[in-house]
Each structure stands twice: as C-alpha cells, then as structure tokens.
Amino acid sequence: MGSAVNEEATRFLGQENTAGVLLCRNDNGFLHVGVLYRENGTTERVLHLGWQDRLQLDEWKWTRIWAVPEVERERLFSIASTCRLIWARFQREQSFPYSLLWCGITFDRMGEIILGRGAKGLTCATFVLAVFESAGVSLADEGSWPVRKEEDREWIERLRQITQSSLLSVLSAEVESGVRRLRPDEVLGCCEFEPPARFDQAIVAAAQV
C-alpha cells in the first residue's frame, strides 16, 4: 500500500499523486499532520488544522514525510475539491472547532463540518481522517484504537508548557472521560494498509516512521 516517503528523497509533485497525508515534527517538537493534494494539475497544496480556529493553507515549513493510500483514484481526486470548500468556508467564518472525540466526523458538499454523537471538533489528525471520510475513504477503524489515558495526560502537560489556552481544560476533560486519541503518525501509518486500518497495523507503521 502507500509506504511513507521523505519529501527530500521523492517529491510529491514528481509522482502521479492527487492526494495524500503529510507528517512533520513542528517547532515545539510535536508531530503534526495535514492533507497534501494537487490542485490544477501542477500546484501542491497543504490544508491542516493547527489549533482551535487555526485552519491553515500551505503554511508548512517543516521537513515532510508523506504517504498516499492505495484507493480509487476518483476518490483521491475529490480530496482537492473538498479541501477548497472547507478552506472557503473557513475564510468566511474564521472559526474551526478543536476537540479530541472524532466519531466519524465529515464535511458536507458546502464544506461545513458535520458533528454527531457528542463530537465537538477535530484535531490535526482527525481533520485528515474527516477530509478523507468525506471523499468516501475511511482511513482508520476508530473502534480498534485503545484509550491511552496516561500517555494523553502527558501530552496535555506538554501543551501546558507552550500555551495557557482555556481549550486545555476541555481537552483534559475529554482525556479523563476516556476518549480515544488518534495521533498524527498513526494517521500516516494508516496509509500503508487497506482501509480502514486497525490500530495494531497503524501503530507498527507509525513506529517505523
């Protein structure tokens, strides 16, 4: 399937790719993931969620690793149009919810986020999953992911070192409630397997990345 590739070794636009998953480690040392796609045949774009109300287009300065899931080409083509709609809506509203619980969130044909079953928003990782889900590609079998409360508490504490945002209390409450947190490297790892990938598959691929 779609093994991870270092951008410095193999450029995304140098291949016949239309959409994929992009991973990096940002300036704060956190893993971060976004949607990588081709627009108008020759332009490379990256859409990613940095934090609450911080949806970003093409602001990606870090060393990149990318992967493309092996699914129908037609579905990958629709990723670009989905991203354009999401970005256009964000430009108008300048707001985007951030939260851990995913539960299959998608976007409608106008780029509006469709929440459900108690979900309140997305992370950078579940944003990628939601975009692909909207194009008919279920990258991850969310139900196979375990609750990793202690590790997620450590993640929250690392965030406290760089921000005092009130959002942290919301995320902390979600962690304590037992939410499954899908991580950026695991989302990239999902591309290596026939979708939807299980946790035991994604975690092995994530470790290799």
C-alpha positions in Angstrom: 0.0 0.0 0.0 1.2 3.6 0.5 4.5 3.5 2.3 5.8 6.7 3.8 8.2 8.7 1.7 10.6 11.6 2.7 9.9 14.6 0.5 13.6 15.4 0.2 14.1 12.0 -1.5 10.9 11.8 -3.5 8.8 14.8 -4.3 5.0 14.5 -4.2 4.5 16.5 -7.4 7.1 14.3 -9.1 4.7 11.4 -8.9 1.2 10.9 -10.3 -0.4 11.6 -7.0 -3.6 13.6 -6.4 -3.9 13.5 -2.5 -2.1 12.1 0.5 -1.2 12.5 4.1 1.7 14.8 5.2 3.6 14.4 8.5 6.2 16.6 10.3 7.6 17.5 13.7 6.9 21.2 14.3 8.9 23.8 16.1 7.5 22.8 19.5 8.5 19.1 19.0 5.0 17.9 18.4 4.1 15.6 15.5 1.7 17.3 13.1 -0.3 16.0 10.1 -2.2 17.5 7.2 -3.8 16.8 3.9 -1.5 17.1 0.9 -3.1 17.5 -2.5 -2.6 18.5 -6.1 -4.6 21.4 -7.5 -4.9 22.4 -11.2 -2.6 19.6 -12.0 0.6 21.4 -11.1 0.1 23.1 -7.8 0.8 21.4 -4.4 -1.4 22.5 -1.5 -1.4 21.5 2.2 -4.5 22.0 4.4 -4.0 21.4 8.1 -5.5 22.3 11.5 -3.0 23.9 13.8 -5.3 24.6 16.8 -8.8 26.0 17.5 -9.7 28.5 14.8 -6.3 28.0 13.1 -7.0 26.1 9.9 -4.1 26.8 7.7 -3.3 26.5 3.9 0.2 26.0 2.7 1.9 27.3 5.9 4.1 24.2 6.2 7.9 24.9 6.7 9.0 21.7 8.3 10.7 18.6 6.9 8.0 16.5 5.4 7.1 12.8 5.2 4.1 11.8 3.0 2.1 8.8 2.0 -0.8 8.1 -0.4 -3.3 5.4 0.5 -4.0 2.9 -2.3 -7.6 3.6 -3.0 -9.7 4.5 -6.1 -8.1 7.4 -7.9 -11.5 9.1 -8.3 -11.9 9.3 -4.5 -8.5 10.9 -4.2 -9.4 13.5 -6.9 -12.3 14.6 -4.7 -10.0 15.4 -1.8 -8.9 18.7 -3.6 -12.4 19.9 -4.1 -13.3 19.0 -0.5 -10.3 21.0 0.8 -11.2 24.0 -1.4 -14.7 24.1 0.0 -13.5 23.7 3.6 -11.0 26.5 3.2 -13.5 28.8 1.5 -15.9 28.3 4.4 -13.2 29.0 6.9 -12.3 32.2 5.1 -15.8 33.4 5.6 -16.3 32.3 9.2 -12.8 32.4 10.7 -13.7 29.7 13.2 -13.0 26.0 13.5 -13.6 23.7 16.5 -10.8 21.7 18.1 -11.6 18.6 20.2 -10.5 15.0 20.6 -13.6 12.9 20.1 -13.9 12.1 16.4 -16.7 9.5 15.9 -16.6 9.7 12.1 -17.0 13.5 11.6 -17.3 14.5 8.0 -17.8 17.6 5.8 -20.9 18.2 3.6 -20.8 19.4 0.0 -20.6 23.0 1.1 -17.5 22.4 3.3 -19.4 22.6 6.6 -18.3 20.3 9.4 -20.9 17.6 10.3 -20.6 16.8 14.0 -22.5 14.0 15.7 -22.6 11.6 18.7 -21.1 14.0 21.2 -18.3 15.2 18.9 -17.3 18.9 19.3 -14.4 19.3 16.9 -11.3 17.9 15.3 -7.5 17.6 15.9 -4.9 17.8 13.2 -5.1 14.0 13.0 -8.9 13.6 12.9 -9.1 16.6 10.5 -7.2 14.5 8.0 -9.5 11.5 8.7 -12.6 13.6 8.3 -11.5 15.0 4.9 -10.8 11.5 3.6 -14.0 10.2 5.1 -15.9 12.9 3.2 -14.4 11.6 0.0 -15.5 8.0 0.8 -12.2 6.8 2.2 -12.3 5.5 5.8 -8.6 5.5 6.7 -8.9 4.3 10.3 -11.0 1.8 12.2 -11.5 4.2 15.2 -13.1 1.5 17.3 -9.9 -0.6 17.3 -7.9 2.3 19.0 -7.4 1.9 22.7 -7.8 4.5 25.4 -4.3 5.7 26.4 -5.2 8.0 29.3 -1.8 8.2 30.9 0.0 9.0 27.7 -2.6 11.5 26.8 -2.3 13.2 30.2 1.4 13.6 29.4 0.5 15.1 26.0 -1.7 17.7 27.8 1.1 18.6 30.2 3.4 19.2 27.3 0.8 21.5 25.7 0.6 23.5 29.0 4.3 24.3 28.6 3.6 26.3 25.5 0.0 27.6 26.0 -2.4 28.6 28.7 -5.4 28.3 26.4 -8.7 27.6 28.1 -9.1 24.9 25.5 -6.7 22.7 27.5 -9.3 22.2 30.2 -11.7 20.9 27.6 -9.1 18.5 26.2 -8.2 17.4 29.6 -11.8 16.6 30.5 -12.0 14.5 27.3 -8.9 12.6 28.2 -10.3 11.8 31.7 -13.6 10.7 30.1 -11.7 8.0 28.2 -11.7 9.4 24.7 -9.6 7.6 22.1 -7.0 9.9 20.7 -5.7 9.1 17.2 -2.2 10.5 16.7 -0.6 12.1 13.7 1.9 9.4 13.0 -0.8 6.8 13.3 -2.9 8.5 10.6 0.1 8.5 8.3 0.6 4.8 9.2 -2.9 4.0 8.1 -2.0 4.7 4.5 0.1 1.6 4.4 -2.9 -0.7 4.8 -6.2 -1.5 3.1 -8.7 1.0 4.6 -9.8 1.1 7.3 -6.6 0.3 9.1 -6.7 -1.2 12.6 -4.7 0.2 15.5 -2.4 -2.8 15.6 -1.4 -2.1 12.0 -1.1 1.7 12.2 1.0 1.6 15.4 3.6 -0.6 13.8 3.8 1.7 10.7 3.9 4.8 13.0 6.9 3.3 14.9 8.8 2.8 11.6 8.1 6.4 10.6 
